[in-house]
Amino acid sequence: MTITTPAINLAAFKAPASTYFRASDVSPEIVDGEIRCSNGTSYSAGWGRSYSESRATHQSATLIIISVKWSNKHAWGEQDYYFIPTRVGGWKRTTKTGAKAQLAAAGR
């Protein structure tokens, strides 16, 4: 079985154009074998702007880590998302615990 690393589209969509959204609204997702991420400013007002910034912090044949920073009027945060290969040749998103073996192999 050959593992194909998925394409990563760091600017597939922007943060929601609203003063409030959740981290799940800007989390990376796998669509048609591509990891689609959120990047960019989508709403600006006197209090500031809503935005998201995604970047790939690790990419190998067995582990991809995408770090997402986001902010809006009511909340902000940063979170890492982990992607590992499946047994059938695809990729899936998992938790840090689910990627434990891959993280150890990557020295993280």
C-alpha positions in Angstrom: 0.0 0.0 0.0 1.3 3.4 -0.9 0.6 6.4 1.3 -0.1 9.6 -0.7 0.3 12.8 1.3 -2.8 14.9 0.7 -2.6 18.4 -0.8 -3.0 21.2 1.7 -5.0 24.3 0.7 -4.2 26.9 3.4 -6.6 29.4 1.9 -9.6 27.3 1.0 -12.0 29.5 3.0 -12.1 32.5 5.3 -13.4 32.8 8.9 -17.1 33.5 9.1 -18.1 37.1 8.5 -19.6 37.6 12.0 -18.6 39.0 15.4 -18.9 35.5 16.9 -17.8 32.1 15.7 -16.3 28.9 17.2 -13.0 27.2 16.7 -14.9 24.4 14.9 -16.0 27.0 12.2 -12.3 27.5 11.1 -10.9 24.0 11.7 -9.3 22.2 8.8 -11.3 19.6 7.0 -10.5 16.8 4.5 -12.6 17.1 1.3 -11.8 15.0 -1.7 -8.4 14.0 -0.5 -7.4 17.6 0.2 -6.9 19.3 3.6 -8.8 22.6 3.4 -7.9 25.3 5.8 -9.2 28.7 6.8 -7.1 31.9 6.3 -7.9 35.5 6.1 -9.9 38.4 7.5 -13.6 38.3 6.8 -15.2 41.0 9.0 -13.9 44.3 10.2 -15.5 46.8 12.6 -14.5 49.4 15.2 -13.7 46.8 17.7 -11.3 44.9 15.4 -11.6 42.1 12.9 -12.5 38.5 12.7 -9.8 36.4 11.2 -8.2 33.0 11.0 -4.6 32.0 10.2 -3.7 28.4 9.4 -0.2 27.0 8.8 1.3 23.6 8.4 3.8 23.1 11.3 4.7 19.6 10.4 4.3 17.5 7.2 5.6 14.0 6.7 4.3 10.7 5.2 2.8 9.7 8.5 1.8 13.0 10.2 0.5 16.4 9.3 0.0 19.1 11.9 -2.0 22.2 11.1 -1.9 25.1 13.6 -4.9 27.5 13.5 -5.0 30.9 15.2 -8.4 32.7 15.1 -10.1 35.7 16.7 -13.4 37.5 16.7 -15.1 40.1 19.0 -16.0 37.6 21.7 -13.2 35.0 21.7 -9.8 34.0 20.3 -7.6 31.0 20.4 -5.0 28.7 18.8 -5.3 25.0 18.3 -3.3 22.2 16.6 -5.1 19.7 14.4 -3.5 16.3 13.6 -3.9 14.2 10.5 -2.7 10.6 10.1 -3.0 8.0 7.3 -5.7 5.4 7.4 -5.3 1.7 6.7 -7.0 2.0 3.3 -4.6 4.7 2.0 -6.5 7.8 2.9 -6.1 10.3 5.7 -8.2 11.2 8.8 -8.2 13.9 11.4 -7.4 12.7 14.9 -6.6 14.0 18.4 -3.2 14.5 19.8 -3.7 11.2 21.7 -4.6 9.4 18.5 -1.4 10.7 16.8 0.8 9.7 19.8 2.9 7.1 17.9 3.3 9.4 14.9 4.3 12.3 17.2 6.9 10.1 19.0 8.3 9.0 15.6 8.6 12.7 14.5 10.4 13.6 17.8 7.6 15.8 19.1 
